[in-house]
Amino acid sequence: MYVGWYMKTKLVTITPETSLFKAREMLDTYNVSHLPVTDGKAHLVGLLTDRDLKEAWASPATTLSIHELTYVLQKLTVSHVMTREVVTATPDMHIERAAMILHDRKFGALPVVKDEKLVGIVTTTDLMEVLLTAVGLGSETQRLSLLTNNRIGILADLGQLMLQADINISSILTIPVPGYKDMWQIMMRIAAEDFARAVEIMRKADYKVLTQYEEDLRPYLP
């Protein structure tokens, strides 16, 4: 999965000369939290966020009267508060790499640049949609889990069991089990009409299947 597959390409952009009042209006109108700042020729020169605007509104200038504050803010432009050193992504960046940057840097979005020009933006919301799609939510499926160590061939075994039963695995995901070193959870989503049969088949094959939350996982460890 690559950033270019999931980024938004219909962009709302501003220039450094845009007033803060206009920028605030655009954030509200388009229901976005980030506005890439360009030179008018698709070259990225900065990024303005709703947080930047809130900080500008909450500046020491708020000790002025409402009339004076309004006058000051009308004169301020995006260039005064935008972030100039912007961390960016590229269309060919792995989506998980973009997610790590957003997580580690506590960003809400990454502008996407190709050949020195702005071509898109990817946000934490976009990445959440990718995750929900990957785990199969939104489809008529149910989830089961298996706890396993790092054993070669287990995915092949599970796939073969489902193949023999003519049951489709809609999605599959492996993640570490919190608190248990070197233990992994295999999450599978199965069509609702095949779910009970899939659980029965796996249990008959000596797999310990989790279908609901359990506080104590020890009985389900391999």
Rosetta blueprint (number, residue, H / E / L):
1 M L
2 Y E
3 V H
4 G H
5 W H
6 Y H
7 M L
8 K E
9 T L
10 K L
11 L L
12 V L
13 T L
14 I E
15 T L
16 P L
17 E L
18 T L
19 S E
20 L H
21 F H
22 K H
23 A H
24 R H
25 E H
26 M H
27 L H
28 D H
29 T H
30 Y H
31 N L
32 V L
33 S L
34 H E
35 L E
36 P E
37 V E
38 T E
39 D L
40 G L
41 K L
42 A L
43 H L
44 L E
45 V E
46 G E
47 L E
48 L E
49 T E
50 D H
51 R H
52 D H
53 L H
54 K H
55 E H
56 A H
57 W H
58 A L
59 S L
60 P H
61 A H
62 T H
63 T H
64 L L
65 S L
66 I H
67 H H
68 E H
69 L H
70 T H
71 Y H
72 V H
73 L H
74 Q H
75 K H
76 L L
77 T E
78 V H
79 S H
80 H H
81 V L
82 M L
83 T E
84 R L
85 E L
86 V L
87 V L
88 T L
89 A E
90 T L
91 P L
92 D L
93 M L
94 H E
95 I H
96 E H
97 R H
98 A H
99 A H
100 M H
101 I H
102 L H
103 H H
104 D H
105 R H
106 K L
107 F L
108 G L
109 A E
110 L E
111 P E
112 V E
113 V E
114 K E
115 D L
116 E L
117 K E
118 L E
119 V E
120 G E
121 I E
122 V E
123 T E
124 T H
125 T H
126 D H
127 L H
128 M H
129 E H
130 V H
131 L H
132 L H
133 T H
134 A H
135 V L
136 G L
137 L L
138 G L
139 S L
140 E L
141 T E
142 Q E
143 R E
144 L E
145 S E
146 L E
147 L E
148 T E
149 N L
150 N L
151 R L
152 I L
153 G L
154 I H
155 L H
156 A H
157 D H
158 L H
159 G H
160 Q H
161 L H
162 M H
163 L H
164 Q H
165 A L
166 D L
167 I L
168 N L
169 I E
170 S E
171 S E
172 I E
173 L E
174 T E
175 I E
176 P E
177 V L
178 P L
179 G L
180 Y L
181 K L
182 D L
183 M L
184 W E
185 Q E
186 I E
187 M E
188 M E
189 R E
190 I E
191 A E
192 A H
193 E H
194 D H
195 F H
196 A H
197 R H
198 A H
199 V H
200 E H
201 I H
202 M H
203 R H
204 K H
205 A L
206 D L
207 Y L
208 K L
209 V E
210 L E
211 T L
212 Q L
213 Y L
214 E L
215 E L
216 D L
217 L L
218 R H
219 P H
220 Y H
221 L L
222 P L
